[in-house]
Amino acid sequence: MPSGAQPARTKPWHSVRFRLLAIALLPTLVILPLLLGVTMARWNAKFDTMLISKVNGDLTIAHQYLARILETTNAQVLALGGAARFRDTVDAGSGAELAALLEENRSALGLDFLYLADGTGTVEVSAPEFRAATLRSDWPIIASARRGEAATALDIFSNDELAAIAEPLAGRARLALVPTPNATPVERDVETRGMVVHSASPVTLAGGRAGVLVGGIVLNQNLDFIDTINALVYREASLPEGSQGTATLFLDDVRISTNVRLFEGRRALGTRVSAEVRSAVLDEGRTWLDSAFVVNDRYISAYEPIVDSYGKRVGMLYVGFLEAPFTQAKRQTLLLIVLTFLAVTALTVPLFLRWAGSIFRPLERMTGTIARVEGGDLGARSGVAAARDEIGRVALHLDHLLDLLQERDRQLREWNEELNARVEERTRELRLANQQLEATTRQLIMSEKLAAIGEITAGVAHEINNPIAVMQGNLEVIRNAMGRKAELAKTEFRLLDEQIMRISQIVTKLLQFAKPEEYAGYVERHSPDDVIGDCLPLVQHLLNKARIAVIRESAATRLVAMNRTELQQVLVNLLVNAIQAMPDGGQVTLGTRDEDRDGSRGIAVTVADTGLGMSEEVMARVFDPFFTTKRREGTGLGLSISQKLVTRQGGKISAVSEAGRGTVFTVWLPEAE
């Protein structure tokens, strides 16, 4: 550059100051908010999808319960028609005895009406006694019964038809319509029809005549029915605090059985569904899975159409839960993220600016020094007094370089390469240390979780065992206080004892799962065939009840070292599972044999059944804690605890199954030394 020439001025956005500030602030103020926005949008969509998926699963449970009611009613009416006592009473021709028998079974089966009609539809005997001798007989299910096939469906009875059966049923069906926002306008102000679980079974009357046995349950204002659905779908703690689950049965678009509340203490019977839902479900036949306005608030809702025996859509089945707590939770989460972002920004931006300033200020001073030297001021220096960081050291080297530029050029290059190597080495060390820290943190979190599970389970067991002890003690006091009268409630007392014992067993299983080491028993040497022989009497009543044959194949000559009670627990659990897999009877084979695995001597015990078998999906989870295919029975801990007991002794438990072909469980244990 010619002497006296002025260096070109750097544009502001080309300066080091501008670029360092951009590097420091761009990720925090631009990129991070964009990433947070995209992430929260996707999270919100996934959250809504999860809610829809949950309510769809809830609807599936409610649908299965309604289908179970239909199947159970059909089976009960069919069984009554084929019972020997019923046939004998019909053949005897005593109307009074037959009426008493029908009333007895109607009450026992929970039916609202039960009657016997001949081939022309004339009612011969009914329970309760009908007001009319002839009822409508052109129902599809009755036509099916006349052809010799039992059938059950949901049918809609007019108020007159219900009154012809019994006046109280007509009264139950009558509901005053409550004005409902968003509902389709109608001129009527009362709903008088009834939705009935309608079941018919073919029977033979006296003299060999063909007849029909018909029973029904009126679902209008049947609160036990709808509350049972709600209890099944929305069990305690299945929803977050503040939310509540609801279930409803609609006749057309009118709520005839519901636990939705208009206000505290009054159910929303007679209110109607919104016009939007009615159009989608009743008019178009679609299943509604979305947010919907229910009476006085918005719910995550699922509606499906109900079809009668004629194939017509006559009503809807609904389940749903309050949307507001989830919306509030999303808002709180978003607010927390925004506040956290602002707090982090407020804390880090000043720090970033300070760090950037410590970089660009010395660089600007060095740039000014170079410009002055180029301008002819050979005495110009950067003036950096101390090298507190790499840039300070560069400034000192720059001053020295101005004195001995050519001589120190080579030294400066070597120092620069050494500096890069040190930074890279330090980076590797920091990366390795960070990886080790992350691995240690994960292990610590897992240990804390397992410890917390054990503490929580022990606390829950303690809290449950105290009420159990009180219940058992007071039950004995009641039994003693009743004296001989206790025999009148012998069955009820027995059921209470059994259920209390079941609760105690469930608590014990939970403790065994959470803290198996505390339940380890005394290890002893014994023959597995002797243990099997001790187990069979424990399940003999189940074997007799299910008509299951037992085959023993004893080939083991070795002994195993395991607590006898624990081995009995494993084998009894496998036997009970095999019996439950054969509800219609079958064969269970118990075998023992000597078997070596991986160079170790041992004994294999097999429990094979000819039952229903398991699918691949069930097999993949059969040893998972709390997994069970028995919706109303079991805790899902049996096989998980059995696996822990076996593996603790150095053994293995495995299963081979095929749907419809049975299952084989194999327990391998090392030979006792």
C-alpha positions as CSV (number, residue, x, y, z in Angstrom):
1,M,0.0,0.0,0.0
2,P,1.4,3.4,-0.9
3,S,2.6,5.6,2.0
4,G,-0.2,7.7,3.4
5,A,-3.0,5.6,1.8
6,Q,-5.9,5.0,4.1
7,P,-7.1,1.4,4.5
8,A,-10.6,0.5,3.2
9,R,-13.3,0.8,5.9
10,T,-15.1,-2.5,6.8
11,K,-18.8,-2.5,6.4
12,P,-20.6,-3.0,9.7
13,W,-22.1,-6.3,8.8
14,H,-18.7,-7.6,7.7
15,S,-17.0,-6.7,11.0
16,V,-15.9,-9.2,13.5
17,R,-18.0,-7.5,16.1
18,F,-21.2,-8.0,14.1
19,R,-20.4,-11.6,13.2
20,L,-19.5,-12.6,16.7
21,L,-22.7,-11.1,18.1
22,A,-24.6,-12.9,15.4
23,I,-22.9,-16.2,16.2
24,A,-23.6,-15.7,19.9
25,L,-27.3,-14.5,19.6
26,L,-28.6,-16.2,16.5
27,P,-29.0,-19.7,18.0
28,T,-30.6,-18.4,21.1
29,L,-32.9,-15.7,19.7
30,V,-33.8,-17.2,16.3
31,I,-32.9,-20.9,15.7
32,L,-33.9,-22.1,19.2
33,P,-37.4,-20.3,19.1
34,L,-38.0,-21.8,15.7
35,L,-37.1,-25.3,16.9
36,L,-39.2,-24.9,20.0
37,G,-42.1,-23.7,17.9
38,V,-41.9,-26.7,15.5
39,T,-41.4,-29.1,18.4
40,M,-44.3,-27.8,20.3
41,A,-46.6,-27.9,17.2
42,R,-45.7,-31.5,16.6
43,W,-46.1,-32.3,20.3
44,N,-49.5,-30.7,20.4
45,A,-50.6,-32.7,17.3
46,K,-49.2,-35.9,18.9
47,F,-50.9,-35.1,22.2
48,D,-54.3,-34.6,20.5
49,T,-53.7,-37.9,18.5
50,M,-53.0,-39.7,21.8
51,L,-56.2,-38.4,23.3
52,I,-58.2,-39.5,20.3
53,S,-56.5,-42.9,20.4
54,K,-57.4,-43.2,24.1
55,V,-61.0,-42.4,23.6
56,N,-61.1,-44.9,20.7
57,G,-59.8,-47.6,23.1
58,D,-62.4,-46.5,25.7
59,L,-65.2,-46.9,23.1
60,T,-63.9,-50.4,22.2
61,I,-64.2,-51.4,25.8
62,A,-67.7,-50.0,26.1
63,H,-68.7,-51.7,22.8
64,Q,-67.3,-55.1,24.0
65,Y,-69.3,-54.8,27.3
66,L,-72.5,-54.1,25.4
67,A,-71.8,-57.0,23.1
68,R,-71.1,-59.1,26.1
69,I,-74.5,-58.2,27.6
70,L,-76.1,-59.3,24.3
71,E,-74.2,-62.6,24.3
72,T,-74.8,-63.3,27.9
73,T,-78.6,-62.6,27.6
74,N,-78.7,-64.9,24.6
75,A,-76.9,-67.6,26.3
76,Q,-79.0,-67.3,29.5
77,V,-82.3,-67.5,27.6
78,L,-81.1,-70.4,25.5
79,A,-79.8,-72.3,28.5
80,L,-83.2,-71.7,30.3
81,G,-85.1,-73.1,27.3
82,G,-82.9,-76.2,27.2
83,A,-82.9,-76.8,31.0
84,A,-84.4,-80.1,32.1
85,R,-86.5,-78.4,34.9
86,F,-88.0,-76.0,32.3
87,R,-88.9,-78.9,30.0
88,D,-90.4,-80.9,32.8
89,T,-92.5,-78.0,34.0
90,V,-93.7,-77.3,30.4
91,D,-94.6,-81.0,29.9
92,A,-96.5,-81.0,33.2
93,G,-98.8,-78.4,31.8
94,S,-99.1,-76.5,35.1
95,G,-99.4,-72.8,34.3
96,A,-98.9,-71.7,37.8
97,E,-95.7,-73.7,38.2
98,L,-94.4,-72.5,34.9
99,A,-95.2,-68.8,35.7
100,A,-93.4,-69.2,39.0
101,L,-90.4,-70.8,37.2
102,L,-90.3,-67.9,34.7
103,E,-90.5,-65.3,37.5
104,E,-87.7,-67.1,39.4
105,N,-85.4,-67.1,36.4
106,R,-86.4,-63.6,35.3
107,S,-85.3,-62.2,38.7
108,A,-82.2,-64.4,38.8
109,L,-81.1,-63.4,35.3
110,G,-81.8,-59.7,35.8
111,L,-84.4,-59.6,33.0
112,D,-87.2,-57.0,32.9
113,F,-89.6,-59.5,31.3
114,L,-89.7,-63.2,30.3
115,Y,-92.5,-64.9,28.5
116,L,-93.4,-68.1,26.6
117,A,-95.4,-67.8,23.4
118,D,-96.7,-70.4,20.9
119,G,-96.1,-70.4,17.2
120,T,-98.8,-67.7,16.5
121,G,-97.4,-65.2,19.0
122,T,-100.0,-65.8,21.7
123,V,-98.4,-65.4,25.2
124,E,-99.0,-68.6,27.2
125,V,-97.1,-67.7,30.4
126,S,-95.2,-64.5,31.3
127,A,-93.2,-63.0,34.1
128,P,-94.4,-60.5,35.3
129,E,-98.0,-61.2,34.2
130,F,-98.6,-59.2,31.0
131,R,-101.5,-56.9,30.5
132,A,-102.0,-58.3,27.0
133,A,-102.3,-61.9,25.9
134,T,-100.8,-61.2,22.4
135,L,-97.7,-59.2,21.7
136,R,-96.1,-58.1,18.5
137,S,-94.5,-61.3,17.1
138,D,-92.9,-60.1,13.8
139,W,-89.6,-59.2,15.4
140,P,-86.6,-60.6,13.3
141,I,-85.2,-62.3,16.4
142,I,-88.6,-64.1,17.0
143,A,-88.7,-65.1,13.4
144,S,-85.2,-66.5,13.8
145,A,-86.2,-68.5,16.9
146,R,-89.2,-70.0,15.0
147,R,-86.6,-71.3,12.5
148,G,-84.8,-72.9,15.4
149,E,-82.0,-70.4,15.9
150,A,-81.6,-68.4,19.1
151,A,-81.0,-64.6,18.5
152,T,-80.5,-61.5,20.5
153,A,-80.5,-57.8,19.4
154,L,-81.2,-54.3,20.5
155,D,-84.8,-53.4,19.5
156,I,-86.9,-50.3,20.0
157,F,-90.3,-50.8,21.7
158,S,-93.1,-48.3,21.5
159,N,-94.6,-47.1,24.8
160,D,-97.8,-49.0,24.1
161,E,-95.8,-52.2,23.5
162,L,-94.0,-51.7,26.8
163,A,-97.3,-50.9,28.6
164,A,-98.7,-54.2,27.2
165,I,-95.9,-56.0,29.1
166,A,-95.9,-54.0,32.3
167,E,-96.9,-50.4,33.1
168,P,-93.7,-49.6,35.1
169,L,-91.6,-50.4,32.0
170,A,-93.6,-47.8,30.0
171,G,-93.1,-45.3,32.8
172,R,-89.3,-45.9,32.8
173,A,-89.2,-45.3,29.1
174,R,-91.0,-42.0,29.3
175,L,-88.4,-39.1,29.4
176,A,-89.2,-35.4,29.1
177,L,-86.8,-33.8,26.5
178,V,-84.6,-31.2,28.0
179,P,-83.7,-28.2,25.7
180,T,-80.1,-28.7,24.7
181,P,-77.8,-26.2,22.9
182,N,-76.6,-27.2,19.5
183,A,-79.2,-30.1,19.2
184,T,-81.3,-30.5,16.1
185,P,-84.7,-28.7,16.6
186,V,-87.7,-31.0,17.1
187,E,-91.4,-30.5,17.8
188,R,-91.9,-33.3,20.3
189,D,-91.1,-32.7,24.0
190,V,-91.1,-36.3,25.3
191,E,-89.4,-39.6,24.4
192,T,-91.7,-42.6,25.1
193,R,-89.9,-45.4,23.3
194,G,-87.7,-47.9,25.0
195,M,-84.4,-49.6,23.9
196,V,-84.6,-53.3,24.8
197,V,-82.0,-56.1,24.9
198,H,-84.3,-58.5,23.1
199,S,-83.5,-62.2,23.1
200,A,-85.5,-65.2,21.7
201,S,-84.8,-68.9,21.9
202,P,-86.8,-71.8,20.3
203,V,-88.5,-74.2,22.7
204,T,-90.9,-77.2,22.5
205,L,-94.2,-76.7,24.2
206,A,-96.5,-79.4,25.6
207,G,-97.8,-81.8,22.9
208,G,-94.6,-81.2,20.8
209,R,-95.7,-77.8,19.6
210,A,-93.1,-75.2,18.6
211,G,-92.8,-72.2,20.8
212,V,-90.5,-69.3,21.6
213,L,-89.0,-68.2,24.9
214,V,-88.5,-64.4,24.9
215,G,-86.7,-62.2,27.4
216,G,-85.7,-58.6,27.6
217,I,-83.9,-55.9,29.5
218,V,-85.1,-52.3,29.2
219,L,-82.0,-50.0,29.0
220,N,-83.9,-46.7,29.5
221,Q,-82.8,-45.2,32.9
222,N,-80.8,-48.5,33.5
223,L,-78.2,-46.7,35.6
224,D,-76.4,-49.9,36.7
225,F,-75.8,-50.7,33.1
226,I,-74.3,-47.3,32.2
227,D,-72.4,-47.0,35.5
228,T,-70.8,-50.4,34.9
229,I,-69.6,-49.3,31.5
230,N,-68.2,-46.1,33.0
231,A,-66.4,-48.0,35.8
232,L,-64.9,-50.4,33.3
233,V,-63.7,-47.7,30.9
234,Y,-62.6,-45.1,33.4
235,R,-61.2,-46.9,36.4
236,E,-59.8,-45.0,39.3
237,A,-56.6,-43.0,38.3
238,S,-57.1,-43.7,34.6
239,L,-57.6,-40.0,34.0
240,P,-55.6,-37.0,35.4
241,E,-56.9,-35.0,38.4
242,G,-59.7,-32.7,37.3
243,S,-60.9,-34.8,34.4
244,Q,-63.8,-37.2,34.5
245,G,-65.1,-39.9,32.3
246,T,-68.6,-40.3,31.1
247,A,-70.7,-42.9,29.3
248,T,-74.1,-42.6,27.6
249,L,-76.6,-44.7,25.8
250,F,-78.7,-42.8,23.2
251,L,-82.1,-43.7,21.7
252,D,-82.0,-41.8,18.5
253,D,-80.3,-38.6,19.7
254,V,-81.8,-38.6,23.3
255,R,-79.8,-39.6,26.3
256,I,-81.8,-42.5,27.9
257,S,-79.1,-43.8,30.2
258,T,-76.1,-41.6,31.2
259,N,-73.8,-40.5,34.0
260,V,-73.3,-37.1,32.4
261,R,-74.6,-34.5,35.0
262,L,-76.7,-31.4,34.2
263,F,-75.7,-30.3,37.7
264,E,-74.7,-32.0,40.9
265,G,-77.0,-34.9,41.7
266,R,-79.0,-34.9,38.5
267,R,-78.2,-36.9,35.4
268,A,-78.7,-35.4,32.0
269,L,-81.5,-37.8,31.0
270,G,-83.6,-36.4,28.2
271,T,-80.9,-34.1,26.9
272,R,-79.9,-34.5,23.2
273,V,-76.7,-34.8,21.2
274,S,-75.5,-31.9,19.0
275,A,-76.7,-31.7,15.5
276,E,-73.1,-32.2,14.2
277,V,-72.6,-35.5,16.0
278,R,-76.1,-36.7,15.1
279,S,-75.5,-36.1,11.4
280,A,-72.2,-37.9,11.4
281,V,-73.2,-41.0,13.5
282,L,-76.9,-41.6,12.9
283,D,-77.3,-40.1,9.4
284,E,-74.0,-41.2,7.9
285,G,-73.2,-44.2,10.1
286,R,-69.7,-43.0,11.0
287,T,-67.9,-43.4,14.3
288,W,-67.2,-40.0,15.8
289,L,-63.7,-39.6,17.3
290,D,-63.1,-35.9,18.1
291,S,-63.8,-33.1,20.6
292,A,-67.6,-32.5,21.0
293,F,-69.9,-30.3,23.1
294,V,-71.6,-32.6,25.7
295,V,-74.5,-30.9,27.6
296,N,-72.6,-28.1,29.1
297,D,-68.9,-28.6,28.4
298,R,-66.5,-30.0,25.7
299,Y,-65.3,-33.6,26.0
300,I,-62.9,-35.8,24.0
301,S,-65.7,-38.0,22.7
302,A,-66.3,-41.2,20.9
303,Y,-69.7,-42.1,19.4
304,E,-70.7,-45.2,17.5
305,P,-74.1,-46.0,15.9
306,I,-76.3,-48.8,17.4
307,V,-78.2,-50.9,14.9
308,D,-81.4,-52.8,15.7
309,S,-82.5,-56.2,14.5
310,Y,-83.8,-54.6,11.3
311,G,-80.4,-53.2,10.5
312,K,-81.5,-49.6,11.1
313,R,-79.5,-47.1,13.1
314,V,-81.6,-46.4,16.2
315,G,-79.2,-45.0,18.7
316,M,-75.6,-44.4,19.8
317,L,-73.1,-45.6,22.3
318,Y,-70.9,-42.8,23.8
319,V,-67.8,-42.6,26.0
320,G,-65.7,-39.5,26.6
321,F,-63.7,-37.5,29.1
322,L,-63.5,-33.8,30.0
323,E,-61.2,-31.9,27.7
324,A,-60.5,-28.9,29.9
325,P,-57.8,-30.5,32.1
326,F,-55.9,-31.6,29.1
327,T,-56.2,-28.2,27.4
328,Q,-55.1,-26.5,30.7
329,A,-52.1,-28.9,30.9
330,K,-51.0,-28.1,27.4
331,R,-51.3,-24.4,28.1
332,Q,-49.3,-24.7,31.3
333,T,-46.7,-26.8,29.5
334,L,-46.4,-24.2,26.7
335,L,-46.2,-21.3,29.3
336,L,-43.6,-23.2,31.3
337,I,-41.5,-23.7,28.1
338,V,-41.8,-20.0,27.1
339,L,-40.9,-18.8,30.6
340,T,-38.0,-21.2,30.8
341,F,-36.8,-20.0,27.4
342,L,-37.1,-16.4,28.5
343,A,-35.2,-17.1,31.7
344,V,-32.5,-19.0,29.9
345,T,-32.2,-16.2,27.4
346,A,-32.1,-13.5,30.1
347,L,-29.3,-15.4,31.9
348,T,-27.2,-16.4,28.9
349,V,-27.4,-13.4,26.5
350,P,-25.5,-11.1,28.8
351,L,-22.9,-13.8,29.3
352,F,-22.7,-14.4,25.5
353,L,-22.3,-10.6,24.9
354,R,-19.5,-10.5,27.5
355,W,-17.7,-13.4,26.0
356,A,-18.1,-11.9,22.5
357,G,-16.8,-8.6,23.8
358,S,-13.7,-10.3,25.3
359,I,-13.0,-11.6,21.8
360,F,-13.8,-8.7,19.4
361,R,-12.4,-5.8,21.5
362,P,-8.8,-7.2,21.5
363,L,-9.2,-8.1,17.8
364,E,-10.4,-4.5,17.0
365,R,-7.3,-3.1,18.8
366,M,-5.0,-5.4,16.8
367,T,-6.8,-4.4,13.6
368,G,-6.2,-0.7,14.5
369,T,-2.6,-1.4,15.2
370,I,-2.0,-3.1,11.9
371,A,-3.7,-0.2,10.1
372,R,-1.4,2.3,11.9
373,V,1.7,0.3,10.9
374,E,0.5,0.1,7.3
375,G,0.0,3.9,7.6
376,G,3.7,4.4,8.5
377,D,3.5,4.4,12.3
378,L,6.1,1.7,13.0
379,G,6.0,2.3,16.7
380,A,2.3,1.4,17.0
381,R,1.5,-1.5,19.4
382,S,-1.7,-3.2,20.5
383,G,-1.0,-2.3,24.1
384,V,-2.3,-5.6,25.6
385,A,-0.6,-5.8,28.9
386,A,-1.5,-9.4,30.0
387,A,-2.4,-12.5,28.0
388,R,-5.4,-13.9,29.9
389,D,-6.6,-16.1,26.9
390,E,-5.5,-17.2,23.5
391,I,-6.4,-13.8,21.8
392,G,-4.3,-12.0,24.4
393,R,-1.3,-14.2,23.7
394,V,-1.8,-13.5,20.0
395,A,-1.8,-9.8,20.7
396,L,1.6,-10.1,22.6
397,H,3.0,-12.2,19.8
398,L,1.8,-9.6,17.3
399,D,3.7,-6.9,19.1
400,H,6.8,-9.1,19.2
401,L,6.3,-10.0,15.5
402,L,6.3,-6.3,14.6
403,D,9.8,-6.1,16.1
404,L,11.2,-9.3,14.5
405,L,8.6,-10.2,11.9
406,Q,10.6,-12.4,9.6
407,E,12.5,-14.1,12.4
408,R,9.4,-14.9,14.4
409,D,7.1,-16.0,11.6
410,R,8.2,-19.6,11.8
411,Q,7.8,-19.7,15.6
412,L,4.3,-18.3,15.3
413,R,3.3,-21.0,12.9
414,E,4.6,-23.7,15.1
415,W,2.8,-22.3,18.1
416,N,-0.4,-22.1,16.2
417,E,-0.2,-25.8,15.2
418,E,0.6,-26.7,18.8
419,L,-2.4,-24.7,20.0
420,N,-4.7,-26.5,17.6
421,A,-3.5,-29.9,18.8
422,R,-4.0,-29.0,22.4
423,V,-7.5,-27.8,21.7
424,E,-8.3,-31.0,19.8
425,E,-6.9,-33.1,22.6
426,R,-8.8,-31.2,25.2
427,T,-11.9,-31.6,23.2
428,R,-11.5,-35.3,23.0
429,E,-10.9,-35.5,26.8
430,L,-14.0,-33.4,27.5
431,R,-16.1,-35.5,25.1
432,L,-15.0,-38.7,26.8
433,A,-15.7,-37.3,30.2
434,N,-19.1,-36.1,29.1
435,Q,-20.0,-39.6,27.8
436,Q,-18.9,-41.2,31.1
437,L,-20.9,-38.7,33.0
438,E,-24.0,-39.4,30.9
439,A,-23.6,-43.2,31.4
440,T,-23.2,-42.7,35.2
441,T,-26.3,-40.4,35.3
442,R,-28.4,-43.0,33.5
443,Q,-27.4,-45.7,35.9
444,L,-28.1,-43.5,38.9
445,I,-31.6,-42.6,37.5
446,M,-32.4,-46.3,36.9
447,S,-31.2,-47.2,40.4
448,E,-33.3,-44.4,41.9
449,K,-36.4,-45.5,39.9
450,L,-36.0,-49.1,41.1
451,A,-35.5,-48.0,44.7
452,A,-38.6,-45.7,44.4
453,I,-40.7,-48.6,43.0
454,G,-39.7,-50.8,45.9
455,E,-40.4,-48.1,48.5
456,I,-43.8,-47.2,47.0
457,T,-44.8,-50.9,46.7
458,A,-43.8,-51.5,50.3
459,G,-45.8,-48.5,51.4
460,V,-48.8,-49.5,49.4
461,A,-48.7,-53.1,50.8
462,H,-48.5,-51.7,54.4
463,E,-51.4,-49.3,53.8
464,I,-53.5,-52.2,52.3
465,N,-52.6,-54.8,54.9
466,N,-53.8,-52.6,57.7
467,P,-57.4,-52.3,56.3
468,I,-57.3,-56.1,55.5
469,A,-56.5,-56.9,59.1
470,V,-59.3,-54.6,60.3
471,M,-61.8,-56.2,57.8
472,Q,-60.9,-59.7,58.8
473,G,-61.2,-58.9,62.5
474,N,-64.5,-57.1,62.2
475,L,-65.8,-59.9,59.9
476,E,-65.1,-62.4,62.6
477,V,-66.8,-60.2,65.2
478,I,-69.9,-60.0,63.0
479,R,-70.0,-63.7,62.5
480,N,-69.7,-64.3,66.2
481,A,-72.3,-61.7,67.0
482,M,-74.8,-63.3,64.6
483,G,-74.3,-66.7,66.1
484,R,-76.4,-69.3,64.4
485,K,-77.9,-66.7,62.1
486,A,-74.5,-66.5,60.4
487,E,-75.4,-69.7,58.6
488,L,-78.0,-67.7,56.6
489,A,-75.2,-65.6,55.1
490,K,-72.6,-68.4,55.0
491,T,-72.1,-68.0,51.2
492,E,-71.6,-64.2,51.6
493,F,-69.1,-64.7,54.5
494,R,-67.2,-67.2,52.4
495,L,-67.0,-64.8,49.4
496,L,-65.8,-62.0,51.7
497,D,-63.1,-64.3,53.2
498,E,-62.0,-65.3,49.6
499,Q,-61.8,-61.7,48.4
500,I,-59.9,-60.5,51.4
501,M,-57.5,-63.4,50.9
502,R,-57.2,-62.5,47.2
503,I,-56.2,-58.9,48.1
504,S,-53.6,-60.3,50.5
505,Q,-52.2,-62.5,47.8
506,I,-52.0,-59.6,45.3
507,V,-50.1,-57.5,47.9
508,T,-47.7,-60.4,48.5
509,K,-47.1,-60.7,44.7
510,L,-46.4,-57.0,44.4
511,L,-43.9,-57.2,47.2
512,Q,-42.3,-60.3,45.5
513,F,-42.0,-58.4,42.3
514,A,-40.6,-55.2,43.8
515,K,-38.2,-56.9,46.4
516,P,-37.7,-60.5,45.4
517,E,-34.5,-60.8,47.4
518,E,-36.5,-60.4,50.6
519,Y,-38.7,-63.4,49.8
520,A,-36.0,-65.8,48.9
521,G,-36.5,-69.0,51.0
522,Y,-34.2,-71.7,52.2
523,V,-32.6,-73.6,49.3
524,E,-32.7,-77.4,49.6
525,R,-32.1,-80.4,47.4
526,H,-35.1,-82.4,46.1
527,S,-36.6,-84.3,43.2
528,P,-38.7,-82.2,40.8
529,D,-41.1,-85.2,40.5
530,D,-41.8,-85.1,44.3
531,V,-42.6,-81.3,44.0
532,I,-45.0,-82.0,41.1
533,G,-46.7,-84.7,43.2
534,D,-47.2,-82.1,46.0
535,C,-48.6,-79.5,43.6
536,L,-51.3,-81.7,42.0
537,P,-53.6,-81.9,45.1
538,L,-53.5,-78.1,45.2
539,V,-55.1,-77.7,41.8
540,Q,-57.2,-81.0,41.8
541,H,-60.5,-79.1,42.3
542,L,-59.7,-77.0,39.2
543,L,-58.8,-80.1,37.2
544,N,-62.0,-81.9,38.2
545,K,-64.2,-78.8,37.4
546,A,-62.7,-78.3,34.0
547,R,-62.6,-82.1,33.1
548,I,-58.9,-82.1,32.4
549,A,-56.8,-85.2,32.3
550,V,-53.2,-85.2,33.8
551,I,-50.4,-87.2,32.2
552,R,-47.1,-87.6,34.1
553,E,-43.8,-88.3,32.2
554,S,-41.1,-88.6,34.9
555,A,-37.7,-89.2,33.4
556,A,-35.4,-87.0,35.6
557,T,-32.8,-88.7,37.7
558,R,-31.1,-85.6,39.0
559,L,-31.9,-83.3,42.0
560,V,-32.4,-79.5,41.9
561,A,-31.3,-76.9,44.5
562,M,-34.2,-74.5,45.1
563,N,-36.6,-73.5,47.9
564,R,-39.4,-76.1,47.7
565,T,-42.2,-73.5,48.3
566,E,-40.9,-71.3,45.5
567,L,-40.7,-74.2,43.1
568,Q,-44.2,-75.1,44.1
569,Q,-45.3,-71.6,43.4
570,V,-43.8,-71.6,39.9
571,L,-45.4,-75.0,39.0
572,V,-48.8,-74.2,40.5
573,N,-48.9,-70.9,38.6
574,L,-48.1,-72.8,35.3
575,L,-50.7,-75.4,36.1
576,V,-53.4,-72.8,36.8
577,N,-52.6,-71.0,33.5
578,A,-52.8,-74.3,31.6
579,I,-56.2,-75.1,33.2
580,Q,-57.5,-71.6,32.4
581,A,-56.4,-72.1,28.8
582,M,-58.7,-75.2,28.5
583,P,-62.2,-74.0,29.5
584,D,-63.8,-76.9,27.6
585,G,-61.5,-79.5,29.0
586,G,-58.4,-81.1,27.6
587,Q,-55.1,-82.7,28.6
588,V,-52.1,-81.3,30.6
589,T,-48.8,-83.2,30.5
590,L,-46.2,-82.8,33.3
591,G,-42.8,-84.0,32.3
592,T,-39.3,-84.1,33.8
593,R,-36.0,-85.0,32.1
594,D,-32.3,-84.6,32.6
595,E,-31.0,-81.9,30.2
596,D,-27.6,-80.1,29.8
597,R,-27.4,-76.5,28.6
598,D,-24.3,-74.5,27.7
599,G,-22.2,-77.2,29.3
600,S,-24.1,-77.2,32.6
601,R,-26.0,-80.2,33.9
602,G,-29.6,-79.6,34.8
603,I,-33.2,-80.7,34.9
604,A,-36.0,-79.6,32.6
605,V,-39.7,-79.5,33.8
606,T,-42.4,-79.1,31.2
607,V,-46.0,-78.1,31.6
608,A,-47.9,-78.7,28.3
609,D,-51.6,-78.1,27.6
610,T,-53.9,-78.6,24.6
611,G,-55.7,-75.3,25.2
612,L,-56.3,-72.1,23.2
613,G,-52.6,-71.2,22.7
614,M,-51.2,-67.7,22.4
615,S,-50.6,-65.3,19.5
616,E,-47.1,-63.9,18.7
617,E,-48.1,-60.6,20.2
618,V,-49.1,-62.2,23.5
619,M,-46.0,-64.4,23.6
620,A,-43.8,-61.3,23.2
621,R,-45.2,-59.9,26.5
622,V,-46.1,-63.0,28.5
623,F,-43.4,-62.5,31.1
624,D,-43.9,-58.7,31.4
625,P,-45.0,-57.4,34.8
626,F,-48.7,-56.6,35.1
627,F,-49.5,-58.0,31.6
628,T,-52.6,-60.2,31.6
629,T,-55.2,-61.3,29.1
630,K,-57.7,-61.9,31.9
631,R,-59.6,-58.6,32.1
632,R,-61.4,-59.3,35.3
633,E,-59.0,-61.8,37.0
634,G,-55.4,-62.0,37.8
635,T,-52.7,-59.3,38.4
636,G,-50.3,-60.0,35.6
637,L,-47.5,-60.8,38.1
638,G,-47.7,-64.6,38.1
639,L,-45.3,-65.4,35.2
640,S,-43.1,-62.4,36.0
641,I,-42.6,-63.5,39.6
642,S,-42.1,-67.1,38.4
643,Q,-39.4,-65.9,36.0
644,K,-37.6,-64.0,38.8
645,L,-37.7,-67.0,41.1
646,V,-36.3,-69.3,38.5
647,T,-33.6,-66.9,37.2
648,R,-32.5,-66.2,40.7
649,Q,-31.5,-69.9,41.0
650,G,-29.5,-69.7,37.8
651,G,-32.3,-71.3,35.7
652,K,-34.4,-70.3,32.7
653,I,-38.1,-70.3,31.9
654,S,-39.4,-70.3,28.3
655,A,-42.6,-70.9,26.4
656,V,-43.6,-72.2,23.0
657,S,-47.2,-71.7,21.8
658,E,-49.4,-71.6,18.7
659,A,-52.9,-70.2,18.6
660,G,-55.4,-73.1,18.8
661,R,-52.7,-75.7,19.3
662,G,-51.8,-75.3,23.0
663,T,-48.8,-74.1,24.9
664,V,-45.6,-75.7,26.4
665,F,-43.8,-74.0,29.3
666,T,-40.3,-75.3,30.1
667,V,-38.5,-74.6,33.4
668,W,-34.7,-75.5,33.4
669,L,-32.8,-75.6,36.7
670,P,-29.2,-76.5,37.3
671,E,-28.4,-79.7,39.0
672,A,-27.9,-79.5,42.8
673,E,-24.2,-79.8,43.6
